[in-house]
Amino acid sequence: MNRQALDDLKQQIPLMGYLQAHDWHPARRLSRGRWMGLCPLHADHKPSFLVDPYKDLFYCYGCGRGGDVIRFAELYHQVKFSQALVLLHQWRGAQPLLQEVTRFYRFQLHRYSEAITYLYQRGVRSLELIEHMRIGYAPGGCLRGWLTQLGHSLPALRQAGLVTGVGYDAYVRRIVFPLEGNLYGRSLSDAAPPHRFLPGTKGGLYSWDQVRRYPEVILVEGLFDYAGLWQAGFQNVTCSLGAHLNVSQFRQLCDGPRTVYLTFDADGNGSGQQAAQYLSRSLRERGITARLVSLPQGHDPNSFFVAGGDAQEFHHLLQEASR
């Protein structure tokens, strides 16, 4: 990529906007329109991260690193320069496209009884919850036509991962949850792989902007686990979309003093609890209080509620969580 193309990319993605989209919040305003806040690149306890929106540059007085939006993407995602360019291009192009896709799939949800039946079986029975999570349904065979009518090119849909190489919808018979810059699809069919994401990072912790203000946070593995807890009244819940956190998710959990209740699946092979124990040690090393929640054997938070568990019983599990 030549110098002009790099300059155009940086102009299209202002540093301040990219930082705020990745959960950075300025703490105080300085002279000449500059801002200071906690550094998202290391464990920062007092604001040391300087951002100059007019120059589109940052510098951290704590870790000594600085640069433009491309350099920030390299450091934040821990990737090489070329990979950072790919991530930035995807982020720039994906936002309006994914908004259209989310609207389309949300409209489809109530047109297909099989989708509503599946959600009911998984314990999702509240319209408020469906609206909160913006849950949709991908029947397959209709997204491509809709998006091309709106003016999106077929190569752009392929690059985004929404359409396969031969031109078919990539998401077929899947419950769809929009994420930060991605899309998660849970298959209704046992014949297809259960989980599907678009190419690229799965993003940060689910709904973190709404959860970060709580002094106690419940962390679960899956979005249906999140749905079960949120529906039961636990709005201080977030989700990592798997037992292993990425770098940005771990940073988010450590961005302030809090207690984290690790509520991972009680798998028969113990993998969920092993992952929780490893994560708890890492959190404690960063000064975060971590507690392990023991679910009944063979259950995850979603199945706990589907099987008849209620909020009072789950409160008891939180109280009994090991330190």
Secondary structure, 3 states (H helix, E strand, C coil): CCHHHHHHHHHHCCHHHHHHHCCCCCCEECHHHCEEECCCCCCCCCCCEEEECCCCEEEECCCCCEECHHHHHHHHHCCCHHHHHHHHHHHHHHHHHHHHHHHHHHHHHCCCHHHHHHHHHCCCCCHHHHHHHCCEEECCCCHHHHHHHCCCCHHHHHHHCCECCCCCECCCCEEEEECCCCEEEEECCCCCCCEEECCCCCCCCCCHHHHCCCCEEEEECCHHHHHHHHHCCCCCEEECCCCCCCHHHHHHHCCCCCEEEEECCCCCCCHHHHHHHHHHHHHHHCCCEEEECCCCCCCCHHHHHHCCCCHHHHHHHHHCCEC
